[in-house]
């Protein structure tokens, strides 16, 4: 049995989180251990204040990290390609102290991620040319002086310390350039920092899996980039680390999988496919249209969601380790601004597939009875046109919306499935070799004269949910359609004062006003970032919704039965067409990264949550109020 197919059983126990909060185990001086923190029945977020960069839609506040000793926030500012340092001494008024640049490490470099442990600040540095070797740099959190740096893989996109402080890990995404002429291998760097002045990097690669590509694909791992092998196609995104510092799990977002890493040996031991979310099941509905003018959450036979998670965290409960993912969804779209890739109208669909790769396509364009060429020079990927002249829907599955052998019927109408963005790269019928089975325009199978694909299933992006998985990648819990259902409910309120009905701005985008329903055709509210906080014997999840905005809070102490306890969305202007024109009053738009600060480390002694908001360019601070029955 191949290691990536060796799934464990994963015992589920509905017990409280096991916390290690005892005192001195030796008890040499007979001093009583400190009392355990009280366990709240719930928590509530209260807005305290924010720092604004003054930059709209420039990714000027992305990933925050906190240093308790200096009461500083370290915030990735992608607009500057740098790290902003904010004072959090007054949580209601965070102020800019300094900015760290990395041009002396690599000309034109950019900071992608930051983490803090003890007095060390670790930052992931992307080279000036993103496909070149990146770097991990260490700084003193008090003096802001650089201690050292070391090369890592291409495009280090996330950085994390092991709990024991012995290692720093970077997820090296290895994205291609726009025309896919350069596609670095994805990798994970394990840097031994026990001597911070002399860090030692070991690199975990995926080359050992190159010979297993067919088996991985059959198991559900998406390997589909142009001319890619496994090592080039896998793109590590975000890291979770076990409490004992021995194992890490890394999201492979575009590949819909996790990599499991043995930290000591810097070896990827398993690739764990995450599977599909069946959108035909009750409780798994979606609103699939942005142009029907209403909230319409429903199920769809023949449609599945790919989880494609971004952020991931690990926690301990009931003697096991559990993995929480934010199922954002992400499509590969390279060369989309290059006219040579698409071709021009009247060119006979002569787009150049060597100039990019775009996998996203609307259902209404994918299965139009007239075929693909009506989209030439517009949004027709040349790789899709290279497969066939058009596509059909399997009438046995899609008859509920009128599909027949040669006609999609009403399935492609805007108020049904027509507006939904799906990937064209999978779901069509193939033979034993993986080649497409072709049909005539009338829907008759004919591999000699046929020129149509037959889609038996449609694959949408993202779960519109968060999930909890076992350490072997088995699904323990998924929130289904609960997020969209909540946003559509009378209970849900928006704004700092919680006074604006969510349903009036359901599935809005984060960079425009009056955007009701605008994201329903794509990935809905788009859960992207998350962090965990431990209060007494409970574990709470703080989940950022990138598009709709705001932070959902769940009690996930029992990994099999999370409970929603709060939602706060501090966007206050929902109507101005250009929120950038009223940036000071707009509030917070596009939460990206989140960090929980426990009470013992926070100024004022009350637990805090800090959120970096990439669209509004704001770093917002919330009190995490413990509630007791």
C-alpha positions in Angstrom: 0.0 0.0 0.0 1.4 3.4 -1.0 1.9 5.8 2.0 -0.6 8.4 0.7 -3.4 5.7 0.8 -2.6 4.5 4.3 -5.5 6.3 6.1 -5.9 5.7 9.9 -9.2 5.0 11.6 -9.3 8.3 13.6 -11.3 7.7 16.8 -13.8 10.6 17.5 -14.3 11.5 21.1 -16.7 14.2 22.2 -14.5 15.4 25.0 -13.0 18.7 26.0 -9.6 20.0 24.8 -6.6 18.6 26.7 -4.6 21.6 27.8 -1.2 21.6 29.4 -1.7 24.5 31.8 -0.3 23.0 35.0 2.4 24.7 37.1 5.9 23.6 38.0 5.9 19.8 37.9 8.8 19.5 40.3 7.0 21.7 42.9 10.4 22.2 44.6 9.2 25.1 46.8 5.8 23.6 47.6 4.2 26.5 45.8 0.7 25.7 44.6 0.4 25.7 40.8 -1.4 28.6 39.3 -5.2 28.3 39.1 -6.5 27.3 35.7 -8.1 30.0 33.7 -11.9 29.9 34.0 -13.7 28.3 31.1 -16.3 30.6 29.5 -19.6 29.3 28.3 -19.1 31.4 25.2 -17.3 34.5 23.8 -18.2 37.7 22.1 -16.1 40.0 19.9 -16.1 43.7 20.6 -14.4 46.2 18.3 -11.6 48.2 19.9 -9.8 50.1 17.2 -7.8 49.9 14.0 -4.7 51.2 12.2 -5.3 52.3 8.6 -2.6 52.3 6.0 -4.8 54.6 3.9 -4.4 52.3 0.9 -7.5 50.7 -0.7 -7.4 47.4 -2.5 -3.6 47.3 -2.4 -3.1 44.4 0.1 -1.5 46.9 2.6 -2.5 44.8 5.6 -2.4 41.0 5.3 -0.8 38.8 7.9 -0.4 39.9 11.5 1.8 38.5 14.3 2.3 39.6 17.8 5.2 40.0 20.2 4.2 40.2 23.8 7.5 41.5 25.2 7.4 44.7 23.1 3.6 44.8 22.7 4.2 45.1 18.9 2.2 43.8 15.9 4.2 42.8 12.9 1.9 43.1 9.8 2.7 42.1 6.2 2.2 45.0 3.9 2.3 43.6 0.4 1.8 47.1 -1.1 5.2 48.0 0.3 6.5 44.5 -0.1 7.5 45.0 3.5 6.7 44.4 7.2 5.0 47.2 9.1 5.6 47.3 12.9 2.7 48.7 15.0 2.6 49.5 18.6 -0.3 47.7 20.4 0.3 49.3 23.8 -3.1 50.9 23.4 -5.2 48.3 21.6 -7.8 50.9 20.7 -5.2 52.9 18.9 -2.5 50.8 17.2 0.1 53.1 15.7 2.9 52.6 13.1 6.4 52.5 14.6 8.6 51.3 11.8 8.8 49.3 8.6 11.2 46.5 7.7 12.4 46.2 4.1 14.2 43.3 2.6 15.9 44.7 -0.5 19.3 44.0 1.2 18.4 40.3 1.1 17.2 40.2 -2.5 16.6 43.2 -4.8 12.9 43.7 -5.4 12.0 41.1 -2.8 8.6 41.1 -1.0 7.5 39.9 2.5 4.8 37.3 2.2 4.3 36.0 5.8 5.4 36.6 9.4 5.4 34.6 12.6 6.7 35.4 16.1 7.8 33.1 18.9 9.7 34.3 22.0 11.8 37.2 20.9 12.2 36.0 17.3 10.4 37.3 14.3 10.5 35.0 11.2 9.5 36.4 7.8 9.0 34.6 4.5 10.7 36.6 1.7 9.8 36.2 -1.9 12.6 36.9 -4.4 12.3 39.9 -6.8 11.5 37.2 -9.5 9.0 35.0 -7.7 10.1 31.8 -9.4 13.6 32.3 -8.0 14.9 31.0 -4.6 13.2 32.7 -1.7 14.5 33.3 1.9 13.6 32.9 5.5 14.9 35.8 7.6 15.1 36.1 11.4 14.9 39.3 13.4 15.1 40.4 17.0 11.6 41.5 18.0 12.9 44.0 20.5 15.7 45.7 18.5 14.3 45.0 15.0 17.8 44.0 14.0 18.2 41.1 11.5 19.9 38.1 13.0 20.3 35.9 9.9 18.7 34.7 6.7 18.8 31.5 4.7 17.6 30.4 1.2 14.4 28.3 1.0 12.3 27.2 -2.0 10.6 29.5 -4.5 7.8 31.7 -3.3 7.7 31.0 0.4 4.1 31.9 1.2 3.6 31.1 4.8 5.9 30.7 7.8 5.4 29.0 11.2 7.4 28.1 14.3 7.2 24.6 15.8 5.8 24.9 19.4 9.1 23.7 20.9 10.9 26.6 19.1 13.5 24.3 17.5 12.3 24.9 13.9 10.7 27.3 11.5 8.8 26.0 8.5 8.0 27.7 5.3 5.5 26.6 2.7 7.2 27.3 -0.6 4.4 27.6 -3.1 6.5 27.5 -6.3 3.9 29.2 -8.5 4.6 29.4 -12.2 5.2 32.6 -14.1 2.3 33.9 -16.2 3.0 31.9 -19.3 4.0 28.7 -17.5 7.5 28.8 -19.1 8.9 28.5 -15.6 7.2 26.4 -13.0 9.3 25.7 -9.9 8.8 22.7 -7.7 6.7 23.2 -4.6 8.5 22.4 -1.4 8.5 22.8 2.4 11.6 24.1 4.2 12.4 23.0 7.7 14.9 25.4 9.2 16.7 24.4 12.4 16.9 27.7 14.5 18.4 26.4 17.7 21.2 28.7 16.9 19.3 31.7 15.3 22.6 33.2 14.1 23.3 30.1 12.0 20.0 28.6 10.7 20.2 25.3 8.9 17.7 24.5 6.2 16.5 21.1 5.1 14.0 20.9 2.2 11.2 18.5 1.9 10.3 18.0 -1.8 7.7 16.0 -3.7 10.1 14.4 -6.2 9.6 10.9 -4.6 5.9 11.1 -5.7 6.6 11.8 -9.4 6.3 8.1 -10.3 2.9 7.9 -8.5 1.1 10.6 -10.5 -1.6 8.4 -12.0 -2.4 6.8 -8.6 -2.5 10.2 -6.9 -4.9 11.5 -9.6 -7.1 8.5 -9.3 -7.3 9.1 -5.5 -8.5 12.7 -6.1 -5.3 14.8 -5.9 -5.5 17.4 -8.6 -2.4 17.4 -10.8 -3.3 19.2 -14.0 -1.0 22.1 -14.8 0.6 22.3 -18.3 3.4 19.7 -18.7 3.6 19.3 -14.9 4.9 16.4 -12.9 3.8 15.9 -9.3 6.6 18.0 -7.8 6.0 21.0 -10.0 2.2 20.9 -9.8 1.9 20.7 -6.0 1.8 24.1 -4.4 2.1 24.3 -0.6 0.0 27.1 0.8 -0.4 27.0 4.6 1.1 25.1 7.6 -0.4 23.5 10.7 1.9 21.9 13.3 1.1 19.3 16.0 1.5 20.3 19.6 4.4 17.8 20.0 6.3 19.5 17.2 6.9 16.2 15.3 4.4 16.5 12.5 3.1 19.2 10.2 0.3 19.3 7.7 0.4 21.7 4.7 -2.5 22.6 2.5 -1.9 22.0 -1.2 -4.7 24.4 -2.2 -5.0 24.1 -5.9 -4.5 20.4 -5.6 -7.3 19.8 -3.1 -5.0 17.8 -0.8 -2.8 18.0 2.3 0.8 17.0 2.6 1.9 15.4 5.9 5.4 16.2 6.9 7.8 14.5 9.4 9.6 17.5 10.7 12.8 15.9 12.1 13.6 14.3 8.8 12.1 17.0 6.6 10.2 14.4 4.7 6.8 14.4 3.1 5.4 11.1 4.2 1.8 11.3 2.8 -0.3 13.2 0.3 -3.9 13.1 1.6 -6.6 13.9 -1.0 -9.6 15.8 0.5 -12.3 14.6 -1.8 -15.5 16.2 -3.0 -18.4 17.9 -1.3 -21.6 16.6 -2.7 -23.8 19.7 -3.4 -26.9 17.5 -4.1 -27.2 16.6 -0.4 -29.5 18.4 2.0 -27.4 20.8 4.1 -24.8 21.3 1.3 -26.7 23.8 -0.8 -25.3 26.9 -2.4 -26.6 30.0 -4.0 -25.2 29.5 -7.5 -26.3 32.7 -9.3 -25.3 36.4 -9.0 -28.0 37.6 -11.4 -31.3 36.2 -10.1 -31.8 39.1 -7.7 -32.6 36.9 -4.7 -31.1 34.6 -2.1 -31.6 31.1 -3.4 -29.7 28.5 -1.5 -30.4 25.1 -3.0 -28.9 21.7 -3.8 -27.9 20.6 -7.3 -27.6 17.1 -8.6 -24.3 16.5 -10.5 -22.5 19.4 -8.9 -19.7 19.0 -6.3 -17.5 21.5 -4.5 -13.8 21.1 -4.3 -12.6 22.1 -0.7 -9.4 23.7 -1.9 -8.5 25.0 1.6 -6.3 28.0 2.3 -5.6 28.4 6.0 -5.2 25.4 8.3 -4.6 25.0 12.1 -4.1 22.0 14.3 -5.3 21.4 17.8 -5.6 18.7 20.4 -8.8 17.3 21.8 -9.8 13.9 23.3 -6.3 12.5 22.9 -6.1 13.2 19.2 -4.9 15.9 16.8 -7.5 17.7 14.6 -7.0 19.9 11.6 -9.3 22.9 10.9 -9.4 24.3 7.3 -10.9 27.3 5.7 -12.3 26.0 2.4 -11.8 29.1 0.3 -11.4 27.6 -3.2 -8.9 28.8 -5.8 -8.6 28.5 -9.5 -5.4 28.6 -11.6 -5.5 31.6 -13.8 -2.2 32.5 -15.5 -1.9 34.7 -18.6 -5.5 35.9 -18.3 -4.5 39.5 -19.2 -2.5 38.3 -22.2 -4.4 38.7 -25.5 -2.0 36.2 -27.1 -3.3 33.5 -24.8 -7.0 34.1 -25.7 -6.5 34.9 -29.3 -8.5 37.5 -31.1 -12.0 37.4 -32.5 -12.0 36.0 -36.1 -8.7 34.3 -35.5 -10.2 30.8 -35.8 -9.8 30.3 -32.0 -6.0 30.6 -32.5 -5.3 31.3 -28.8 -1.8 30.3 -27.8 -1.8 27.7 -25.0 1.9 28.4 -24.4 1.0 31.8 -23.1 -0.9 30.8 -19.9 -3.4 28.5 -18.4 -6.9 29.4 -17.1 -9.1 26.6 -15.8 -12.2 28.6 -14.8 -15.3 28.8 -17.1 -19.0 29.5 -16.5 -21.4 26.6 -17.0 -23.4 28.6 -19.5 -20.4 28.9 -21.8 -19.1 25.4 -21.2 -22.3 23.6 -22.3 -23.8 25.9 -24.9 -25.4 23.9 -27.7 -23.5 25.9 -30.3 -20.1 24.8 -28.9 -17.0 26.7 -27.7 -16.1 28.9 -30.7 -18.7 31.5 -29.8 -16.3 32.5 -27.0 -13.2 32.8 -29.2 -11.1 35.9 -28.4 -13.1 36.4 -25.2 -12.7 33.8 -22.4 -12.2 30.5 -24.2 -9.1 28.8 -22.8 -7.1 27.4 -25.8 -6.3 24.2 -23.8 -10.1 23.5 -23.6 -10.5 24.2 -27.3 -7.7 21.7 -27.9 -9.8 19.0 -26.3 -13.0 19.5 -28.2 -15.3 21.9 -30.1 -18.0 21.9 -27.4 -19.4 20.1 -24.4 -22.7 18.5 -23.3 -24.3 17.6 -20.0 -25.2 14.0 -19.1 -29.0 13.9 -19.4 -29.2 11.0 -16.9 -27.9 13.4 -14.2 -29.0 16.8 -15.4 -32.5 16.0 -16.6 -33.9 17.9 -13.5 -33.0 21.1 -15.3 -34.0 20.0 -18.8 -30.8 18.5 -20.2 -31.3 16.2 -23.1 -28.7 14.3 -25.2 -27.7 17.2 -27.3 -29.0 20.2 -25.4 -28.4 21.5 -21.9 -31.9 22.8 -21.6 -32.5 25.2 -18.8 -29.4 24.1 -16.9 -27.4 26.9 -18.4 -30.0 29.6 -17.5 -28.7 32.3 -15.2 -31.1 31.5 -12.4 -30.1 27.8 -12.4 -26.4 26.8 -13.1 -25.5 29.1 -15.9 -23.6 31.7 -13.9 -21.7 29.2 -11.7 -17.9 29.1 -12.2 -16.5 25.6 -12.6 -13.3 24.0 -13.7 -13.3 22.6 -17.2 -10.3 20.4 -16.4 -12.4 17.5 -14.8 -15.8 16.1 -14.7 -16.0 15.1 -18.4 -16.1 11.4 -19.3 -12.8 9.7 -20.0 -11.6 6.3 -21.2 -9.3 4.0 -19.3 -6.3 6.0 -20.5 -7.7 9.3 -19.2 -8.5 10.6 -22.7 -11.9 12.2 -23.3 -14.7 10.1 -24.7 -16.2 12.2 -27.6 -19.8 12.6 -28.6 -21.5 14.2 -31.6 -23.4 17.4 -31.2 -26.6 15.3 -30.9 -25.2 13.5 -27.9 -24.2 10.2 -29.5 -21.0 8.6 -28.4 -18.6 8.6 -31.4 -14.9 8.7 -30.8 -14.2 8.9 -34.6 -16.6 11.7 -35.7 -17.5 13.3 -32.3 -16.2 16.6 -31.2 -18.0 17.2 -27.9 -17.1 16.4 -24.3 -19.7 14.9 -22.0 -19.8 16.3 -18.5 -21.1 13.8 -16.0 -20.3 16.1 -13.1 -19.5 19.8 -12.6 -16.8 20.8 -10.1 -17.2 24.2 -8.4 -14.6 26.0 -6.3 -14.4 25.9 -2.6 -16.6 24.4 0.1 -18.1 27.7 1.3 -17.4 26.2 4.7 -14.8 25.2 7.2 -14.0 21.6 7.9 -12.4 19.5 10.7 -10.2 16.6 9.6 -8.4 13.8 11.4 -4.7 13.7 11.2 -5.0 11.2 8.4 -7.1 13.5 6.3 -10.5 11.9 7.1 -13.4 14.4 7.2 -14.8 14.7 10.7 -17.0 17.7 10.3 -18.0 20.2 7.6 -20.2 23.2 8.1 -22.1 22.5 5.0 -24.2 25.5 3.9 -24.5 26.8 7.4 -22.4 30.0 6.6 -24.6 31.1 3.7 -27.8 30.1 5.6 -26.7 32.3 8.5 -25.8 35.2 6.3 -29.3 34.9 4.8 -31.0 34.8 8.2 -32.7 37.5 10.3 -30.3 36.7 13.1 -27.2 37.9 11.2 -26.3 41.6 11.6 -23.5 43.7 10.0 -21.6 46.7 11.1 -19.7 47.7 14.3 -23.0 48.2 16.0 -24.5 45.0 14.6 -27.5 46.9 13.2 -27.5 46.2 9.5 -29.3 43.1 8.2 -26.9 40.7 6.6 -29.5 39.4 4.2 -29.7 42.9 2.6 -26.0 42.5 1.4 -25.9 38.7 1.2 -22.7 37.3 -0.6 -21.4 40.8 -1.3 -18.0 41.5 -2.7 -15.4 43.2 -0.6 -14.3 46.0 -3.0 -17.7 47.6 -4.1 -20.9 48.8 -2.6 -24.5 47.7 -3.3 -23.1 44.3 -4.2 -25.9 42.0 -3.1 -25.4 38.5 -4.3 -22.4 39.4 -6.4 -20.2 36.5 -5.1 -22.8 33.7 -5.4 -21.6 32.5 -8.8 -18.0 32.2 -7.5 -17.1 31.0 -4.0 -19.8 32.7 -1.9 -18.6 34.3 1.3 -15.2 32.7 0.8 -13.8 31.6 4.1 -10.0 32.1 3.8 -8.2 32.9 7.1 -8.5 31.4 10.5 -6.9 31.1 13.9 -7.6 29.3 17.1 -7.8 30.5 20.7 -7.8 28.5 23.9 -9.9 29.9 26.8 -10.0 27.7 29.9 -10.8 24.2 28.7 -12.3 25.3 25.4 -11.0 25.9 21.9 -12.5 28.6 19.7 -12.2 29.0 16.0 -12.0 32.6 14.5 -12.9 32.3 10.8 -12.5 35.3 8.4 -14.8 35.6 5.4 -12.7 37.2 2.7 -15.6 38.5 0.5 -18.5 39.1 2.8 -16.1 40.2 5.5 -16.3 39.7 9.2 -15.2 37.0 11.6 -17.3 34.0 12.6 -16.6 32.4 16.0 -17.2 28.8 16.7 -16.7 26.6 19.8 -14.8 23.6 18.4 -13.9 21.9 21.6 -15.8 18.9 20.4 -14.4 18.4 16.8 -17.5 16.5 15.8 -20.0 19.2 16.9 -18.8 22.8 16.5 -21.2 25.5 17.7 -21.4 29.0 16.2 -21.2 31.6 19.1 -20.7 34.9 17.4 -20.2 37.0 14.2 -18.8 40.5 14.0 -18.4 42.4 10.7 -16.9 45.8 11.2 -17.6 47.1 7.6 -19.9 50.0 8.2 -20.5 51.4 4.7 -22.2 48.9 2.3 -23.7 51.3 -0.2 -21.0 53.5 -1.6 -20.1 52.1 -5.1 -16.4 52.8 -4.5 -15.5 52.1 -0.8 -12.1 53.5 -1.4 -13.6 57.0 -1.8 -14.9 56.8 1.8 -12.1 54.6 3.2 -12.0 56.3 6.7 -15.7 55.5 7.2 -15.9 52.2 5.3 -14.6 50.0 8.1 -12.8 46.7 7.5 -12.9 45.0 4.1 -11.4 41.7 3.1 -10.0 39.9 6.2 -6.9 37.9 5.3 -4.8 36.9 8.4 -5.9 36.6 12.0 -4.0 36.2 15.3 -5.3 35.4 18.7 -3.6 37.0 21.7 -4.2 35.3 25.0 -5.0 37.5 28.0 -1.7 36.9 29.8 0.2 38.3 26.8 -2.2 41.1 25.8 -2.0 44.8 26.9 -4.7 45.3 29.6 -4.9 41.6 30.4 -7.9 40.8 28.2 -7.7 38.4 25.2 -7.6 40.0 21.8 -8.1 39.1 18.2 -6.2 41.0 15.5 -7.2 40.9 11.8 -5.3 42.1 8.8 -7.8 43.4 6.1 -6.2 43.4 2.7 -8.8 45.5 0.8 -9.3 48.3 3.3 -5.6 48.2 4.3 -6.6 48.2 8.0 -5.4 46.2 10.9 -8.3 45.8 13.3 -8.3 44.9 17.0 -11.1 43.1 18.8 -11.6 42.3 22.5 -12.5 38.6 23.0 -14.9 38.9 25.8 -15.5 35.7 27.9 -19.1 35.1 28.7 -20.2 33.0 31.7 -23.7 31.6 32.4 
